[in-house]
């Protein structure tokens, strides 16, 4: 198992964008439901394998160009409206991030 600090360092270098560290923290925060202050205090803690796998999956999706916000939006919509929500692929290029019934949510 890897430590939280090591995972964030590795993920930041793999993303390779100007916002790489922030993206990595947002993705890990999404998995752990924690914030960056918690990561600082618990940097030496090891991440359980299931959570590490979920983080690495999100990291791969981010590296493929999926926006970080997409994960947060889908979690909020699922909690609010249930599984009947449909989410088009944000990589399709039409600007649509999600759909709830007849309403579409667009990225700006």
N, C-alpha and C positions, 0 to 999 in steps of 0.2 A: 504494500500500500504506500502511496505517495503522500507527502505532507501537503497541506493546503498552500503553503508558501511556494513549494516546488511546482505544484500544478499551475498556479497563477503565473509564475515565471515562464514555464514552458509554454503555456497557452498564449501568453503575450508575445513570445517570440514567433510562434507558429502563425498567429493572426497577421502580424506584420503590417498593421495599419497605424495611422496616427493615434487612433483611439484604442489600440490593442489592449492595454492594461485595463482600461475602463470596460471594454467589451468582455474581457475575461472575468472581471469581478461581477459584472451584471449577470453573466451566464452562471457562474458559480453561486451567486446570490439567489438566482432563480431556483437552482437545484436545492440549496440548503435553506432557503428562506431566511437568509442572514444578510447583513450589510458589510461594507468595507471595514468599518471599525471592528467588527467581530473577527474578520480575517486577520487583522493585525494582532489582535489579542490571542488568536488561536492558530497562528501560522504554523506552529510545530505539530498541531494535531493531524492525525492521519484520517483521510477520507475513506469511509467504508466502500468496499468494491462496487456495490450497486450504485451508489451515488457518483462514484468516479466514472463508471460506465455511462451514466446519464449525462454527466458533464462533458465527457469526451465526445459523445454523440452530438450534443449541442455545439461543441467546438467545431466539429467537422461540418456541420450545417452552416455555421458562421463563416468558415473558411471558403465554403462554396458560394458565399454571397448572400445568404439569408440574413435579413436585418435582425438585430438583437431584439428590437421591440416586438417582433412577430411572436416570440415566445410569451411575452407578458400579455399581449393582447389576447392570444388564444386562451390563456389560463383564466383571464378575467371573464371572457365571453362564455367559456365552458361553465364557470362557477355561476354566472348570472342566468344563462339561457339553456344550459344543458347540452346534451350531445346532438341535438338536432341542428346545431350551427354547422355551416360548411365553410371551409377555409381553402380558397384557391391558392395555388402555388405562387408566392410572391416573386419568384424568378420568371414568371410568365411575362412580366414587363408591362402589364396593363395598369399598374399602380394600386390594384385591389389588394388589401391585406386580409380582409375577412368579410363574411356575409352572415347576417342574422336575419332570417326570414327574407323579406323583400328589401332589406337595407344593406348597403355595401359600405365598408369602412375603407377609406383610401389613405395611402401614405402621401405625405406632402414632400 
